[in-house]
Amino acid sequence: MTLDAGELERLYAYPPSDRPWVRTNFVSTLDGAATGTDGKSGTLGGPTDTRVFALLRSLADVIVVGAGTARDEGYADFEVDTDLRARLGLSPVPTMVLVSRRLGIPPALVAPGTVVVTTADAAPEAVATLRETVEVIAVGHGEIDWTAVLDTFSERGWHRVLCEGGPSLHGELVRLDLVDELCLTIAPVLACGDAPRIAHGHDAVHHTMTLGHAIEADGGLLTRWVRTRHP
Ligand SMILES: NC(=O)c1ccc[n+]([C@@H]2O[C@H](COP(=O)([O-])OP(=O)(O)OC[C@H]3O[C@@H](n4cnc5c(N)ncnc54)[C@H](OP(=O)(O)O)[C@@H]3O)[C@@H](O)[C@H]2O)c1
């Protein structure tokens, strides 16, 4: 099925929310691999997944990514649909938020406008050096205090949160039941091997999700799942 830009925008519109809505975006093979044979995810998605990946960035106030993914996937400058953002009343570009404990941030991303999220007990020298260029939000001892992070986002009006992973960061957010929505592209591929899944961590949970949509594209499926929350 070929989807036009308006249809995709409608399918992936953020729901109205008076708090940060955490959307995550992943691609996976049929057997659950989150990376292809090159150890990256980009080779799994087809052209429509690439379009959705870009659209989700254009719809977000903030893009949250683990430092591991930023390093592995070579994150650098990115472009968004500025016309779309202006039409939706969004800032010209989303804020890139990098999550790291050891503060090994790729140099290309240490640039004004970037925000780094880490723990309050992160290495003070590394924090001070980063703060010469970027904002550092340091909350939580041992572990990042995600409630405090989301409170900070909320104070700034950053309600459209997009987390691009990777699996370690996703696992933490899933464990804490902070993921409101998962956009998952299922690639028509069997991968075997020992690739990571899209979320992992020490503690298993059982969080039910409700299907938002499932659309055939490029021989695979574009799916959107919303966390089932009962008032
Ligand atoms: N299939 C997909 O859609 C998809 C999406 C994204 C990534 N991936 C793949 O996943 C692989 C990377 O996996 P990963 O699990 O290593 O990714 P990740 O979660 O992005 O990276 C882990 C690193 O990020 C930081 N981090 C993550 N969660 C943290 C937390 N709660 N607190 C503090 N720091 C945190 C730490 O960085 P420091 O080491 O700096 O402390 C940690 O070592 C790559 O191969 C990538 O291609 C696939």
Ligand as a Chemical Component Dictionary entry (heavy atoms), coordinates in Angstrom:
data_LIG
# 
_chem_comp.id                   LIG 
_chem_comp.type                 NON-POLYMER 
_chem_comp.pdbx_formal_charge   0 
_chem_comp.three_letter_code    LIG 
# 
loop_
_chem_comp_atom.comp_id 
_chem_comp_atom.atom_id 
_chem_comp_atom.alt_atom_id 
_chem_comp_atom.type_symbol 
_chem_comp_atom.charge 
_chem_comp_atom.model_Cartn_x 
_chem_comp_atom.model_Cartn_y 
_chem_comp_atom.model_Cartn_z 
_chem_comp_atom.pdbx_ordinal 
LIG N1  N1  N 0  15.757 -1.742 15.808 1  
LIG C1  C1  C 0  15.719 -0.485 16.164 2  
LIG O1  O1  O 0  14.745 0.213  15.868 3  
LIG C2  C2  C 0  16.863 0.103  16.960 4  
LIG C3  C3  C 0  16.708 1.357  17.542 5  
LIG C4  C4  C 0  17.780 1.888  18.261 6  
LIG C5  C5  C 0  18.962 1.162  18.388 7  
LIG N2  N2  N 1  19.070 -0.047 17.806 8  
LIG C6  C6  C 0  20.319 -0.822 17.916 9  
LIG O2  O2  O 0  20.546 -1.130 19.263 10 
LIG C7  C7  C 0  21.945 -1.258 19.480 11 
LIG C8  C8  C 0  22.337 -0.449 20.686 12 
LIG O3  O3  O 0  21.708 -1.021 21.820 13 
LIG P1  P1  P 0  21.886 -0.419 23.278 14 
LIG O4  O4  O 0  20.950 -1.143 24.181 15 
LIG O5  O5  O -1 23.332 -0.362 23.620 16 
LIG O6  O6  O 0  21.386 1.068  23.017 17 
LIG P2  P2  P 0  21.160 2.304  23.954 18 
LIG O7  O7  O 0  20.117 2.062  24.992 19 
LIG O8  O8  O 0  20.978 3.460  23.063 20 
LIG O9  O9  O 0  22.594 2.518  24.606 21 
LIG C9  C9  C 0  22.994 2.078  25.847 22 
LIG C10 C10 C 0  23.841 3.202  26.376 23 
LIG O10 O10 O 0  23.034 4.382  26.446 24 
LIG C11 C11 C 0  23.140 4.963  27.712 25 
LIG N3  N3  N 0  21.935 4.630  28.443 26 
LIG C12 C12 C 0  20.854 3.928  27.980 27 
LIG N4  N4  N 0  19.922 3.862  28.930 28 
LIG C13 C13 C 0  20.404 4.513  29.999 29 
LIG C14 C14 C 0  19.909 4.794  31.294 30 
LIG N5  N5  N 0  18.685 4.376  31.698 31 
LIG N6  N6  N 0  20.688 5.478  32.155 32 
LIG C15 C15 C 0  21.897 5.924  31.781 33 
LIG N7  N7  N 0  22.441 5.700  30.571 34 
LIG C16 C16 C 0  21.693 5.004  29.697 35 
LIG C17 C17 C 0  24.386 4.377  28.306 36 
LIG O11 O11 O 0  25.434 5.143  27.733 37 
LIG P3  P3  P 0  26.901 5.325  28.341 38 
LIG O12 O12 O 0  27.603 4.069  27.973 39 
LIG O13 O13 O 0  27.438 6.535  27.630 40 
LIG O14 O14 O 0  26.752 5.520  29.817 41 
LIG C18 C18 C 0  24.352 2.956  27.769 42 
LIG O15 O15 O 0  25.618 2.352  27.760 43 
LIG C19 C19 C 0  22.641 -0.770 18.218 44 
LIG O16 O16 O 0  23.071 -1.888 17.497 45 
LIG C20 C20 C 0  21.542 -0.044 17.477 46 
LIG O17 O17 O 0  21.739 -0.115 16.100 47 
LIG C21 C21 C 0  18.039 -0.607 17.099 48 
# 
loop_
_chem_comp_bond.comp_id 
_chem_comp_bond.atom_id_1 
_chem_comp_bond.atom_id_2 
_chem_comp_bond.value_order 
_chem_comp_bond.pdbx_ordinal 
LIG N1  C1  SING 1  
LIG C1  O1  DOUB 2  
LIG C1  C2  SING 3  
LIG C2  C3  SING 4  
LIG C2  C21 DOUB 5  
LIG C3  C4  DOUB 6  
LIG C4  C5  SING 7  
LIG C5  N2  DOUB 8  
LIG N2  C6  SING 9  
LIG N2  C21 SING 10 
LIG C6  O2  SING 11 
LIG C6  C20 SING 12 
LIG O2  C7  SING 13 
LIG C7  C8  SING 14 
LIG C7  C19 SING 15 
LIG C8  O3  SING 16 
LIG O3  P1  SING 17 
LIG P1  O4  DOUB 18 
LIG P1  O5  SING 19 
LIG P1  O6  SING 20 
LIG O6  P2  SING 21 
LIG P2  O7  DOUB 22 
LIG P2  O8  SING 23 
LIG P2  O9  SING 24 
LIG O9  C9  SING 25 
LIG C9  C10 SING 26 
LIG C10 O10 SING 27 
LIG C10 C18 SING 28 
LIG O10 C11 SING 29 
LIG C11 N3  SING 30 
LIG C11 C17 SING 31 
LIG N3  C12 SING 32 
LIG N3  C16 SING 33 
LIG C12 N4  DOUB 34 
LIG N4  C13 SING 35 
LIG C13 C14 SING 36 
LIG C13 C16 DOUB 37 
LIG C14 N5  SING 38 
LIG C14 N6  DOUB 39 
LIG N6  C15 SING 40 
LIG C15 N7  DOUB 41 
LIG N7  C16 SING 42 
LIG C17 O11 SING 43 
LIG C17 C18 SING 44 
LIG O11 P3  SING 45 
LIG P3  O12 DOUB 46 
LIG P3  O13 SING 47 
LIG P3  O14 SING 48 
LIG C18 O15 SING 49 
LIG C19 O16 SING 50 
LIG C19 C20 SING 51 
LIG C20 O17 SING 52 
# 
